Amino acid sequence: MRVIVTGASSFMGRAAVRELAAGSRRSTGEPADPVQVEAVIRPDSPGRKALEGMEHVNIRPCLLEEIGALGKKTGLKQADAWLHLGWEGAGSANRQNPELQKKNIGYAMESLKAAAALGCGRFLFTGSQAEYGICRGPMREDGECYPVSEYGKDKLEVCLRAGEAADGLGLTYLHARVFSVYGPGDHPWSLISTCIDTYRQGGRMEMGPCTQLWNFLYVEEAARVLAKLLLGKTPGGVYNVAGEDTRPLKSYMEELYRLCGSKGSYVFGDRRPNAEGQVSLEPDLTKLKKALGFRQEISFAEGIRRTLEEL
């Protein structure tokens, strides 16, 4: 089996490539041929080194602007499935930039067409919790979405447009709404990374009230879910990808402080919310559990321990 992964050198991309390259037996639990990963990255990507030397991985430099011509640019002639993680401006500072965010809709749609041209049967797009926006109560895949940021609006637009276009292209379209993922190599501006860096230096972490519900999932488990969705026989559609441990964000932050050795200090206050606003996360995992039998295996404490070990 040959799988294309765009955004392969990103935080989530590296974990997904490792999981896919480990083989479909590990990801689906069924005997199958090894997975050959075609890792699509920017030609100047600083994350390239992390992919070099990986077994069953070919690096395919290609800009997202040219993704529609991936086959011509790289000589790739055929593939079985496509995991689309490529997205420009995913950081909080760019999530309200309408021009930048809307470009990504085009990149995703071109990727879908390129996947069909290369013979792919399945296409998995990584959406986001941001698609739900301000939502009261459990976030269900069939519920209404009220995205706040341009990032969330455009991820949702891809869901609607690509889901419809895939039928005409003969593709099974899967849309994974990924919630808060953390782990080694995470973006330095993420809440977990910022807290860890601040506490290691004995600094003071100033946060908002953190009274909203939150949910974290270790990156390795998130990658495993994506691989199972892509490589298995799961029906197309939208799937929440999150952990089973939903609780007030304040509880997570207090636990994180203890796991970091109670160094430095923190205060809950009136810090401004990010681009999505004061969101409360309560993912419903009924659909994912039915499709994959999902059970969270790596606790928050264990995930943080692994993250600290990599520093």
Secondary structure, 3 states (H helix, E strand, C coil): CEEEEECCCCHHHHHHHHHHHCCHHHHHCCCCCCCEEEEEECCCCCCHHHHCCCCCEEEEECCHHHHHHHHHHHCCCCCCEEEECCCCCCCHHHCCCHHHHHHHHHHHHHHHHHHHHCCCCEEEEEEEHHHCECCCCCECCCCCCECCCHHHHHHHHHHHHHHHHHHHHCCEEEEEEECEEECCCCCCCCHHHHHHHHHHCCCEEEECCCCCEEEEEEHHHHHHHHHHHHHCCCCCEEEEECCCCEEEHHHHHHHHHHHCCCCCEEEECCCCCCCCCCCCCCECCHHHHHHHCCCCCCCHHHHHHHHHHCC
